[in-house]
């Protein structure tokens, strides 16, 4: 678990404070929960803490008394996925299987190799995403740099999920 602004890590069984934002639109804060490590909250000398979601927005003063103490001791069970051939359970993160991406059910690598099963290709891999001139230049520069440093094992692929042009007017305060 990480603290909201400075990236202070909240250790397992460590203490932290959180603020539940009852009305996100009222306080100009879009998040519903704000978390700070105990060390940071106790180091602030004032009676309130300044919180902001975006640095372009106005800082919001939240009294320290509204932050509730908590302990980082809740363990979430890891999601397991069973192979449809051998019924062996795998942690979902190790199996690299997400139902929204892979429409067919999970088959472990041993049986994919043994039965020479051709699975559906993941349509969300980087080389299938949108390519722009900026992406090509970044990718070329990174791969050239890695090649010059002696890394010849593979290639870095940089692509984007979405591209759009947005024009905005900046007004002085």
ABEGO torsion letter per residue (X at the ends): XBBAAAGBBBBBGBBBBBBBBABAAAAGBABABBBBBAAAAAABABABBBBBABAABBBBBBBAAABBBBBBABBBBBBBBBBAAAGBBBBAAAAGBBAAABABBBBBAAAAAAAGBBBBBBAABAAABBBBAAAAAAAAAAAAAAAAAGBAABBBBBBBABBBBBBBBBBBX
